[in-house]
Amino acid sequence: MNSLMKPHGGVLVNLVVDSEKAEVLKTMARELPAVTLNPRHLCDLELLMNGGFSPLRGFMSRPEYESVVDKMRLSNGLLWGVPITLDVPDDVVQKIQIGGRLALQDPEGFVLAVLDIEDIWKPDKKREAELVYGTQAADHPGVCYLYEQVHGTYVGGTVEGIQLPTHYDFETLRHTPAELREQFDKLGWRKVVAFHTSKPMHRIHRDITLNAAKDAQAHILLHPAVGMTKPGDLHYYARVHCYEAISRHYPHNLAMLSLLPMAVRMAGPREAILNAIIRKNYGCSHIIVGPEHAAPPNVRDNGMRFYPSYAAQEIVSRYQAELGIEMAPVKEMRYVPQSDQFLPLEQIEREGETGIKFTDKDLKEHLVHNHDIPGWFSYPDVITKLRKVYQRRNKQGITLFFTGLSGSGKSTLAKILYAKFIESGGRPVTLLDGDIVRRNLSSELGFSKEHRDLNIRRIGFVASEITKNGGVAICAPIAPYESTRRYVRELIEQYGAFIEIHVATPLDVCEKRDRKGLYAKARKGLIPAFTGISDPYEAPENPEVRIDTSELSPMAAAQEIFLYLLREGYIDTGDPCLCED
């Protein structure tokens, strides 16, 4: 085997120092520049420190990063799928230097680790996107995250871990690689097939895992990703209840559930390689790879997927000897009523039978409209757990997110809808108007793009908490940037409904209204970066509601929005106050 064909040996790295060294690092960290880790960083750091990313000993340096991007290999020749990097904001870059150290802290300010800085550089994001994700197109959610959420400077170096990130939920279901290997040894599990998922599991997934276990003569590790997952994925705490429910439908002592703190990239074939490496480190002998493994949940505008079906299986099959873990491939499946079983689609077509596909979208629609779920699709106890999350639309939390130019009428519409919800009295409702939020939540912020984004993110966070707890959040900021609105949508849709309402009143009408005289000042150059004049407004492409108030009275426009809410089931027809003009 040549130098570029080194196998993964399964030797674990442990980057957490002993208690005495940890105290020294804590004291040192008080004098160091610090960076607050985002959800992806936290997941990556945990897998670095606990050995899930073995043999990595830190965030990648520039040579390591470029080798992985260009050749899918570490600088020592070891196979590796995607780069594991730490990006930092400009204010942190100004405080650090090569040879120095950087404290890595969680959002609460606790220092988890110290990074010995070996490299600081600005990556070519388009090159990274093209080689890692296979596209530079921003409609790929992983590429979109790279362009919009990842800072322009990377910092690489070795990590000295002080403590692993703390999790207060599902403690008995969280294991380090060393703990899981020890558990397998204790149980006498010689072969283990891993199942990677970020979605709830149903009957088809039980069949897939059981068949893989039979073929491999192995036990089963249900190993769902519960870190930063794909847009549209159900929040992990709700999914875990589903995993616990379905795990009771396996034969005794055949399957185990453990939660993986992984941030998914949606990098398709390359991420499948990373998933296999992680499962090898966790002590598994096999990994199940589906036809669309690690692919984005959406498709392109032309209806094509980002990666060809079975592309992930092809790459894992090619490298499984190096990976030291065997692949259990899965074909695209359908339910066949005639035989009451799930069969590969190609077999169904070959035999001229009829297969039924019940999608995630179908499931969600059935749940929110309180329709029965087909018995062949899932188990009653799993559906019971999901119904607690996907409540009927007139019972679930909602965010009504108005966006539009200053003077478009969005604040007036928001106030009318707020009043109607208050009158109905069915759910707690909060109005987060742009001016009100500026005074009470973001008074220290200016109107630069960075500060406007931060203001909208704050609104989104408050709205997500309201939505999570079953309330109605009505937001009415200008929110001129599509990327920020998308961030807020993805944040809120984990917990309930996000309804974007574009108040598409033309600029000339907004200027004529100009009650505050803002447009006149902007035209004179007295207000810099004013949306619609000297700064762009990026109109939503696919809002749930689009309405022009130039030829409608505020009450008539509000009724248009009400009719949408009624039609989609967000308003109970028994709420008379919401129906009044």
Order of alpha helices (4+ residues) and beta strands (2+ residues): alpha-beta-alpha-beta-alpha-beta-alpha-beta-beta-alpha-alpha-beta-alpha-beta-alpha-beta-alpha-beta-alpha-beta-alpha-beta-beta-beta-alpha-alpha-alpha-beta-alpha-beta-alpha-alpha-beta-alpha-beta-alpha-alpha-beta-alpha
